[in-house]
Amino acid sequence: MAFQLIVLYNHPESVEDFDKHYDGTHAPLAARLPGLRSYTTLRPAGDRPPYHLVAVLTFDDEAAFGAAMAGEEGQATAADLANFAGAGVEMLMGPAGTIV
C-alpha cells in the first residue's frame, strides 16, 4: 500500500522569500528522495486559507519512506526546513487510500 507524507506550511512572513527558497532549493532537494513515486504541491486559493502551501509526497510503502528519510537526501531535505519554514510546518504521514 502506498505511503504518503503530507506537509502543511503555515503562512510565512515573506511569501516572496518562502516561495523563492521552496521552489528553487527545497523542492529540488525533496524531488531527489530515493523511492519517491510522486510529489505534488498546492498553494491554496481563497481569502486567507489555513496554509500557504501543501506538499504531498508518495512512496511505495512505509519502508521506502523510512529509507528515504533516513538517507542523505532525506536528512538534507529535513534540515533545510529551518532555512525557510520559520512560520511552522505540520507533517502528517500514513498509508494512502484511493476512493475513486
N, C-alpha and C positions, 0 to 999 in steps of 0.2 A: 504494500500500500504506500502511495506517495506520502511524503512528509513535508510540511511547509513551515517556513519561518515568515511571520508577518511582522513588519516593523512599522510602527506608528510614530512619526516625528512630530513633536509639538511645534507651534509657530515660533520661528526664530526672531531675534531682534532685527536682523538684517536679512530679508528674503533674498536679496541680490547675492550677498556673500554666501549664504547657505546653498542656494541653487548652483552657484559657480563651483563651489567645492564638491557638492554632491555629484553634479553632472560630470565634472572634469577629473575628479580624483576618486571619490568613494565608489561610485557606480562601476567604474572600470576595475577597481580592486575586487568588488563583490562578484563581478562577472567572471572572474578567473577562479572562483572557488571550484575545486575539483568535484565532479559529480553533480554539478548544478544542472538540472533539467530545464528549468525556465526561470526567468527573472522579469517581473513586471513592476511598473510603478504607476501611481495615480496621484495627481495633485488635485484634491477635491475641489469642486466648483461650489459656488454659492456664497452667501453672505456669512463670512467667518465660520467655515466648517471646523469641526473639532480638532482636526490635524492638518498640518501643512502638506505632508507627503506620506504616502503609504507605499511600502515596498513588499512584494510577495516573492519569496524565493522557494522554489520547489525542487526537492531531491527525490530519488527513487524510493528511499526509505529512511528510517531514523538512523541506521548505521552509517549510511552515506552522508547524512547531515553531520553526525558526530565526527566522522573522519575529516570532513571538510573544515569544520570549525576548529578542530584540534591541530590542523596542519598550519604551515607557514602562512598561506594565503588567508585562512580564517582568522588567525591571530592578528595579522596586519589589518584586516578589514575591521575587526572589533576595536583594535587600538585607535583606528582613525576616527571613530565616533567622537572622541574628545576634541578633535580638530574643528568640528563644525556643528555638533548637535548639543550645544550647551543649554538649550531650552528644554532638553529632556527627550527621552525616547522610550516607548513601551514596546516590548517584544513578546509575541505570542508564538508558540510552536506546538505542533502536533500533527497527527495523521490527517490527511486531506481526504475528503469525501466528494463525490460528484453526485449531484441531484438530477441534473438534466443531461 
